[in-house]
Amino acid sequence: MKDYSKLNSDLLLQYWKNSMATFYGCIGHGKANANRNQSDFYAGILSERGIKIPEYASDGTYNGEGAI
């Protein structure tokens, strides 16, 4: 497993956006749940760093890096 705590915040934020875009765009419940859980994980790390999570992930990429 990747040590996400060593990644810079900009990259983690992009991972969050990509996992949220995949969560909203996929059809399967399993994939949706996995990406929602992953985005929550990224949000937790970013929040610990004092970074505000946007309300929307408008520029995320479906199945982009960081998505499941």
Secondary structure as the mmCIF struct_conf table of DSSP 4:
data_model
#
loop_
_struct_conf.conf_type_id
_struct_conf.id
_struct_conf.beg_label_comp_id
_struct_conf.beg_label_asym_id
_struct_conf.beg_label_seq_id
_struct_conf.end_label_comp_id
_struct_conf.end_label_asym_id
_struct_conf.end_label_seq_id
HELX_RH_3T_P HELX_RH_3T_P1 TYR A 4 LYS A 6
BEND BEND1 LEU A 7 LEU A 7
HELX_RH_AL_P HELX_RH_AL_P1 SER A 9 GLY A 25
HELX_RH_AL_P HELX_RH_AL_P2 HIS A 29 GLU A 48
TURN_TY1_P TURN_TY1_P1 ARG A 49 GLY A 50
HELX_LH_PP_P HELX_LH_PP_P1 ILE A 51 PRO A 54
BEND BEND2 GLU A 55 GLU A 55
TURN_TY1_P TURN_TY1_P2 SER A 58 ASP A 59
TURN_TY1_P TURN_TY1_P3 TYR A 62 ASN A 63
TURN_TY1_P TURN_TY1_P4 GLU A 65 GLY A 66
#
